[in-house]
Amino acid sequence: MTSPNVYFIAAWTNSDFLCGCNHEHKTIISAVACAASTCAGAYVIAIENRKYRELTRKEELQFQNLMYGSPERVRTLVRWMRHGLNRLGNHPLGGFFEST
């Protein structure tokens, strides 16, 4: 479980500029859904106590599995994103990512 002072943003580059969404995603899965909707090459950045920080090992594993996992995982993520679910517990893969 992440600290209440941590949230995630989707990030990408455009014309040599670092861009990011304006959301404060409470979960990696929500941030990846946002990143996947922006463009290829997007990433997720953690913000803790209003400062950027790298993803932890667990967070990075979740990101990699969601962003580049099996085609079925990607299809499930897209379905999840379209339904607008915003809590990990509502996600069909929530149990898998909770345990990693």
C-alpha positions in Angstrom: 0.0 0.0 0.0 1.3 3.4 -0.9 1.6 6.3 1.5 -1.2 8.9 1.4 1.5 11.4 0.4 2.2 9.5 -2.9 0.4 9.7 -6.2 1.4 8.9 -9.8 1.2 10.7 -13.1 1.5 9.5 -16.7 4.4 11.1 -18.4 5.7 11.3 -22.0 7.8 13.6 -24.2 6.7 15.8 -27.0 9.1 17.9 -29.1 11.8 17.5 -26.4 9.5 18.6 -23.6 8.5 16.4 -20.6 4.7 16.3 -20.5 2.4 14.8 -17.9 -1.2 14.3 -17.1 -2.9 16.6 -14.5 -4.3 13.7 -12.5 -3.2 12.5 -9.1 -3.5 8.7 -9.7 -3.6 6.8 -6.4 -2.6 3.5 -8.1 -0.2 2.4 -10.8 -3.0 0.8 -12.7 -4.9 4.0 -13.0 -1.7 5.9 -14.1 -0.9 3.2 -16.7 -4.4 3.4 -18.1 -3.9 7.2 -18.5 -0.4 6.7 -20.0 -1.7 4.1 -22.4 -4.3 6.5 -23.7 -1.7 9.3 -24.5 0.9 7.8 -26.8 3.6 5.2 -27.3 6.6 5.5 -25.0 4.7 6.9 -22.0 5.9 6.2 -18.5 4.6 6.6 -14.9 6.3 8.9 -12.4 5.7 8.8 -8.6 5.3 12.0 -6.7 5.9 11.8 -2.9 5.5 14.8 -0.7 5.3 17.0 -3.8 8.7 15.7 -5.2 9.4 13.4 -8.1 10.8 10.1 -7.2 11.6 6.9 -9.2 9.2 4.0 -8.9 10.0 1.4 -6.3 10.8 -2.1 -7.5 7.3 -3.3 -6.9 5.8 -0.2 -8.6 8.1 -0.7 -11.6 7.1 -4.4 -11.9 3.4 -3.4 -11.9 4.1 -0.8 -14.5 6.0 -3.2 -16.8 3.4 -5.9 -16.4 0.6 -3.5 -17.2 2.2 -1.6 -20.0 4.1 -4.4 -21.8 2.5 -7.6 -20.4 0.6 -10.2 -22.4 -1.9 -9.1 -25.0 -4.8 -10.3 -22.8 -3.6 -8.0 -20.0 -3.5 -5.1 -22.3 -7.0 -5.8 -23.6 -8.2 -6.1 -20.0 -6.6 -2.8 -19.2 -8.2 -1.1 -22.2 -11.6 -2.5 -21.1 -11.0 -1.3 -17.6 -10.0 2.2 -18.9 -13.1 2.4 -21.0 -15.4 1.6 -18.1 -13.7 4.4 -16.0 -13.1 2.3 -12.9 -10.9 4.1 -10.6 -10.1 1.7 -7.8 -7.7 -1.2 -8.0 -10.2 -3.5 -6.3 -12.6 -3.1 -9.2 -10.0 -4.1 -11.7 -10.3 -7.6 -13.1 -6.5 -8.1 -12.4 -6.6 -6.3 -9.1 -5.8 -9.4 -7.1 -2.8 -10.2 -9.3 -1.3 -6.8 -8.9 -2.0 -6.5 -5.3 0.0 -9.6 -4.6 3.1 -8.7 -6.7 
